[in-house]
Amino acid sequence: MGCALVLAAAGAGWAYWHLNQNIRSVDIDAALGDDRPARAPVSEPAASPVPTPSVSASPSVPPPPTGVLNILVLGSDSRSGSRNAALGGGDSTGARSDTAMVVHLNADRTQATVVSIPRDTLVTRPSCPTSSGGATSTAYSAMFNSAYAVGGPVCAVKTVEQLTGVRMDHYIEIDFAGFAALVDALGGVTVTTTVDIDDDLSHLRLETGTHRLDGTEALAFARTRHGVGDGSDLGRIGLQQQLIGALLKEAGEIGLLTDPAGLYRMADAVTGSLTTDTGLDSLGELKSLAQSLGAISPTGLTTVTMPVVTAPSDPNRVVAREPAASELWASLR
């Protein structure tokens, strides 16, 4: 019996180590230094009274930290690896930020605001440090998603911070395979469409109505733009925001955010497809963040898109609409 327990503990320890090793991380704080927006104050929860010791007492687990938090979440369109290549529709050089969302959590983690940034937005892309010790050049009227293409996560964060004036406390990136695996780990996701969708590029075909999607279908739903609305990125963002709400509802219904075993299954499915900042590069840190979201219900989630207008220089591009965009970002500081 004792030997079996030792073997089980060793197996669990190896699995935990293995999943930790799967997570890629980038030290964004070290790369960007202090030339950044101010960080929002972080408030730690009050300490619970120390219980009277007893033989049956188990160690108390401190509640997750609270405080305002802003997280840049990117969906990468990298085709690296056979699974990503298959889901992405073949080989493609490089990688871009296919999806960009700033997730703002309020101080007590009962509400979340998700702000989508259209990838076709023209921005001033700042000079960003490179891994070789050099720096990229400042670019004016550059496509927003080019920041990731030329400078990876560090440049994506710096560009978002310059655009918004909001400090990104954390960074999470997930690729095609990871998103599909996340949906499958939840057992699928339910969405409702108000129009027929027929997109030859994403290969998604759905009739008007409610549908249960698996991971591959949900990814196609998130990537669809030519089969809905005017075919622009704004139509796709609407579908992505619907998916975010559906995923949160699904996680809440199965108790995923408060279920250690469920979180482990999800981690097992997606850690190999994650890149984070060094503040979230372990299962413990990701679990703490996930559990701090347990009080957020679908009614506590607000999804919006950064206000934009057609770019004067290019009818196929957009620029931030002022002062509405600045007012939105100011509300998240």
C-alpha positions as CSV (number, residue, x, y, z in Angstrom):
1,M,0.0,0.0,0.0
2,G,2.8,2.4,1.0
3,C,4.7,1.6,-2.2
4,A,1.6,2.3,-4.3
5,L,1.1,5.7,-2.6
6,V,4.7,6.6,-3.3
7,L,4.4,5.7,-6.9
8,A,1.1,7.6,-7.2
9,A,2.7,10.7,-5.7
10,A,5.7,10.4,-7.9
11,G,3.5,10.1,-11.0
12,A,1.5,13.1,-10.0
13,G,4.7,15.1,-9.4
14,W,6.0,14.1,-12.8
15,A,2.8,15.1,-14.5
16,Y,2.8,18.5,-12.7
17,W,6.5,19.1,-13.7
18,H,5.7,18.0,-17.3
19,L,2.8,20.4,-17.6
20,N,4.9,23.2,-16.2
21,Q,7.6,22.5,-18.7
22,N,5.1,22.7,-21.5
23,I,4.3,26.4,-20.9
24,R,6.5,28.8,-22.8
25,S,7.1,32.2,-21.2
26,V,8.6,35.6,-22.0
27,D,10.0,38.0,-19.5
28,I,8.1,41.0,-20.7
29,D,8.9,43.1,-17.6
30,A,12.6,42.7,-18.1
31,A,12.4,43.4,-21.8
32,L,10.4,46.6,-21.5
33,G,11.8,48.1,-18.3
34,D,10.1,51.0,-16.5
35,D,9.0,53.0,-19.6
36,R,5.5,51.8,-19.3
37,P,2.1,52.9,-17.9
38,A,1.8,52.7,-14.1
39,R,0.7,49.4,-12.7
40,A,-2.7,49.3,-10.9
41,P,-2.4,48.8,-7.1
42,V,-2.8,45.1,-6.1
43,S,-4.7,44.5,-2.9
44,E,-4.1,41.2,-1.1
45,P,-7.1,39.7,0.7
46,A,-7.3,40.1,4.5
47,A,-5.7,37.2,6.4
48,S,-8.2,34.7,7.8
49,P,-8.2,34.1,11.5
50,V,-5.8,31.3,12.5
51,P,-7.9,28.2,13.4
52,T,-7.3,26.4,16.7
53,P,-5.0,23.5,16.0
54,S,-6.6,20.1,16.1
55,V,-5.6,16.6,14.9
56,S,-8.1,16.7,12.0
57,A,-7.4,20.3,10.9
58,S,-6.0,20.5,7.3
59,P,-3.7,23.3,6.2
60,S,-5.7,26.4,5.2
61,V,-5.5,27.6,1.6
62,P,-5.2,31.3,1.2
63,P,-7.7,32.9,-1.2
64,P,-6.4,34.1,-4.5
65,P,-5.2,37.7,-4.7
66,T,-7.7,40.4,-5.7
67,G,-7.2,43.8,-7.3
68,V,-7.6,45.3,-10.7
69,L,-5.9,43.2,-13.4
70,N,-5.4,43.8,-17.1
71,I,-4.4,40.9,-19.3
72,L,-3.5,41.0,-23.0
73,V,-4.8,37.8,-24.6
74,L,-3.6,37.0,-28.1
75,G,-4.7,34.2,-30.5
76,S,-1.7,33.4,-32.7
77,D,-2.2,32.2,-36.3
78,S,1.1,30.3,-36.2
79,R,1.1,27.2,-38.4
80,S,4.0,25.6,-36.6
81,G,3.4,21.9,-35.9
82,S,1.2,19.6,-37.9
83,R,-2.0,20.3,-35.8
84,N,-1.7,24.0,-36.2
85,A,-1.0,23.6,-39.9
86,A,-4.0,21.5,-40.4
87,L,-6.3,23.7,-38.4
88,G,-4.9,26.9,-40.0
89,G,-5.4,25.6,-43.5
90,G,-1.8,24.8,-44.5
91,D,1.6,26.2,-44.1
92,S,2.3,29.9,-43.7
93,T,5.5,31.7,-42.8
94,G,5.7,33.6,-39.6
95,A,2.9,34.3,-37.2
96,R,0.5,37.2,-36.5
97,S,-1.9,38.1,-33.7
98,D,-5.1,36.7,-35.3
99,T,-7.1,37.8,-32.2
100,A,-6.3,40.5,-29.6
101,M,-8.3,41.2,-26.5
102,V,-7.6,43.2,-23.4
103,V,-9.3,41.4,-20.5
104,H,-10.0,43.8,-17.5
105,L,-10.9,42.2,-14.2
106,N,-12.4,44.5,-11.5
107,A,-10.9,44.6,-8.0
108,D,-13.0,41.8,-6.4
109,R,-13.0,39.6,-9.6
110,T,-16.8,39.6,-9.9
111,Q,-16.8,41.4,-13.3
112,A,-14.8,41.3,-16.4
113,T,-14.6,43.6,-19.5
114,V,-13.2,42.2,-22.7
115,V,-12.1,44.8,-25.2
116,S,-11.3,43.5,-28.7
117,I,-8.8,45.4,-30.8
118,P,-9.4,44.9,-34.6
119,R,-6.3,43.5,-36.2
120,D,-6.8,45.9,-39.2
121,T,-6.4,48.9,-36.9
122,L,-3.7,51.3,-38.1
123,V,-1.4,52.4,-35.2
124,T,2.0,53.8,-34.4
125,R,4.1,50.7,-33.7
126,P,6.8,51.7,-31.3
127,S,10.4,50.7,-31.4
128,C,10.6,47.3,-29.6
129,P,13.6,45.4,-28.2
130,T,14.6,42.2,-30.0
131,S,16.0,39.0,-28.5
132,S,19.3,39.7,-30.3
133,G,19.8,42.9,-28.3
134,G,18.7,45.3,-31.1
135,A,15.5,47.1,-31.6
136,T,12.8,47.4,-34.3
137,S,12.1,50.7,-36.0
138,T,9.1,52.9,-35.1
139,A,6.5,52.5,-37.8
140,Y,3.6,54.8,-38.5
141,S,0.2,53.8,-39.8
142,A,1.2,50.1,-39.3
143,M,-1.3,47.3,-39.0
144,F,-1.9,46.5,-35.4
145,N,-1.2,42.8,-35.8
146,S,2.2,43.5,-37.4
147,A,3.6,44.2,-33.9
148,Y,3.5,40.6,-33.0
149,A,4.9,39.6,-36.4
150,V,8.0,41.8,-36.1
151,G,8.7,41.7,-32.4
152,G,6.7,38.9,-30.8
153,P,4.9,39.1,-27.4
154,V,7.1,42.0,-26.2
155,C,6.3,44.2,-29.1
156,A,2.6,43.3,-29.0
157,V,2.4,44.3,-25.3
158,K,4.4,47.5,-25.9
159,T,2.1,48.5,-28.9
160,V,-1.0,47.8,-26.8
161,E,0.3,49.8,-23.9
162,Q,1.1,52.8,-26.2
163,L,-2.3,52.6,-27.9
164,T,-4.3,52.3,-24.7
165,G,-2.2,53.9,-21.9
166,V,-3.1,50.8,-19.8
167,R,-0.5,48.7,-18.2
168,M,-0.8,45.0,-19.2
169,D,-0.2,43.0,-16.0
170,H,-0.1,39.7,-17.8
171,Y,0.2,38.2,-21.2
172,I,-1.4,35.0,-22.5
173,E,-1.1,33.6,-26.0
174,I,-2.8,30.5,-27.4
175,D,-2.5,29.0,-30.8
176,F,-5.0,27.2,-33.1
177,A,-4.4,23.8,-31.6
178,G,-4.6,25.1,-28.0
179,F,-7.9,26.9,-28.6
180,A,-9.5,23.8,-30.2
181,A,-8.1,21.6,-27.3
182,L,-9.6,24.0,-24.7
183,V,-13.1,23.7,-26.3
184,D,-12.8,20.0,-26.5
185,A,-11.7,19.8,-22.8
186,L,-14.9,21.6,-21.9
187,G,-16.9,19.1,-23.9
188,G,-17.8,21.6,-26.6
189,V,-19.5,24.9,-26.6
190,T,-23.0,26.1,-27.6
191,V,-23.6,29.1,-29.9
192,T,-26.6,30.6,-31.6
193,T,-26.4,32.2,-35.0
194,T,-29.0,34.7,-36.3
195,V,-27.9,34.3,-39.9
196,D,-26.6,31.4,-42.0
197,I,-22.8,31.2,-42.1
198,D,-21.1,29.9,-45.2
199,D,-17.4,30.7,-45.3
200,D,-15.2,28.9,-47.8
201,L,-12.0,30.1,-46.1
202,S,-12.8,28.9,-42.5
203,H,-14.8,26.0,-44.0
204,L,-17.6,26.7,-41.6
205,R,-21.2,26.2,-42.6
206,L,-24.0,26.7,-40.1
207,E,-27.7,27.3,-40.6
208,T,-29.4,29.9,-38.5
209,G,-30.1,28.5,-35.0
210,T,-28.3,27.0,-32.0
211,H,-25.4,24.6,-32.5
212,R,-23.1,22.6,-30.3
213,L,-19.5,23.0,-31.6
214,D,-16.5,20.9,-31.0
215,G,-13.0,22.4,-30.9
216,T,-12.3,22.4,-34.6
217,E,-15.7,23.9,-35.3
218,A,-15.4,26.5,-32.6
219,L,-12.0,27.6,-34.0
220,A,-13.6,28.0,-37.5
221,F,-16.4,30.0,-35.8
222,A,-13.8,32.3,-34.2
223,R,-11.9,32.7,-37.6
224,T,-14.9,33.3,-39.8
225,R,-15.1,36.8,-41.3
226,H,-16.1,36.3,-45.0
227,G,-19.3,34.4,-44.3
228,V,-21.0,37.0,-42.0
229,G,-21.8,40.7,-42.1
230,D,-19.7,42.8,-44.4
231,G,-16.8,40.4,-44.4
232,S,-14.6,42.6,-42.3
233,D,-12.7,41.9,-39.1
234,L,-15.5,43.6,-37.1
235,G,-17.9,40.8,-38.0
236,R,-15.4,38.2,-36.9
237,I,-14.9,40.0,-33.6
238,G,-18.7,39.7,-32.9
239,L,-18.4,36.0,-33.3
240,Q,-15.3,35.8,-31.1
241,Q,-17.1,37.8,-28.3
242,Q,-20.0,35.5,-28.5
243,L,-17.6,32.6,-28.0
244,I,-16.0,34.1,-25.0
245,G,-19.4,34.4,-23.3
246,A,-20.3,30.8,-24.3
247,L,-17.0,29.5,-22.9
248,L,-17.4,31.2,-19.6
249,K,-21.0,29.9,-19.3
250,E,-19.7,26.4,-20.1
251,A,-16.9,26.6,-17.6
252,G,-19.3,27.8,-14.9
253,E,-21.9,25.1,-15.6
254,I,-19.3,22.3,-15.1
255,G,-17.6,24.1,-12.2
256,L,-14.3,24.1,-14.1
257,L,-12.9,27.3,-12.5
258,T,-13.3,25.9,-8.9
259,D,-12.5,22.2,-9.7
260,P,-8.8,21.3,-9.4
261,A,-9.3,18.1,-11.3
262,G,-11.1,19.9,-14.1
263,L,-8.4,22.6,-14.2
264,Y,-5.8,19.9,-14.5
265,R,-7.5,18.3,-17.4
266,M,-7.8,21.7,-19.2
267,A,-4.1,22.4,-18.4
268,D,-3.1,19.0,-19.8
269,A,-5.0,19.9,-23.0
270,V,-3.6,23.4,-23.6
271,T,-0.3,24.0,-21.8
272,G,1.7,22.9,-24.9
273,S,0.0,25.6,-26.9
274,L,0.4,28.4,-24.3
275,T,2.9,31.3,-24.1
276,T,2.7,33.6,-21.1
277,D,4.6,36.2,-19.3
278,T,6.9,34.9,-16.5
279,G,4.2,35.8,-13.9
280,L,1.9,33.1,-15.2
281,D,4.3,30.4,-16.4
282,S,3.4,27.8,-13.8
283,L,0.4,25.6,-13.2
284,G,0.1,27.1,-9.7
285,E,-0.1,30.7,-11.0
286,L,-2.5,29.8,-13.8
287,K,-4.7,27.9,-11.3
288,S,-4.7,30.9,-8.9
289,L,-5.8,33.2,-11.8
290,A,-8.5,30.8,-13.0
291,Q,-9.9,30.3,-9.5
292,S,-10.0,34.0,-9.0
293,L,-12.4,34.2,-11.9
294,G,-14.8,31.7,-10.4
295,A,-17.2,34.5,-9.2
296,I,-17.6,35.9,-12.7
297,S,-20.9,34.8,-14.3
298,P,-22.0,35.4,-17.9
299,T,-24.0,38.4,-16.6
300,G,-20.8,39.8,-15.1
301,L,-19.0,39.7,-18.5
302,T,-19.0,42.8,-20.8
303,T,-17.6,42.5,-24.3
304,V,-16.9,45.5,-26.4
305,T,-14.8,46.5,-29.4
306,M,-12.5,49.5,-29.4
307,P,-14.4,52.3,-31.2
308,V,-13.0,52.7,-34.7
309,V,-13.7,54.5,-38.0
310,T,-12.6,53.8,-41.5
311,A,-9.0,55.0,-42.0
312,P,-8.8,58.1,-44.3
313,S,-5.8,56.6,-46.0
314,D,-7.3,53.1,-46.7
315,P,-10.9,52.1,-46.9
316,N,-9.9,48.5,-45.9
317,R,-8.3,49.7,-42.6
318,V,-9.6,51.4,-39.5
319,V,-8.3,53.8,-36.9
320,A,-9.3,54.5,-33.3
321,R,-12.4,56.8,-33.1
322,E,-11.7,59.6,-30.7
323,P,-12.5,60.6,-28.0
324,A,-14.5,57.4,-27.5
325,A,-11.5,55.1,-27.7
326,S,-9.5,57.1,-25.2
327,E,-12.5,57.3,-22.8
328,L,-12.9,53.5,-23.0
329,W,-9.2,52.9,-22.1
330,A,-9.3,55.5,-19.3
331,S,-12.2,53.5,-17.7
332,L,-9.9,50.5,-17.4
333,R,-7.0,52.2,-15.6
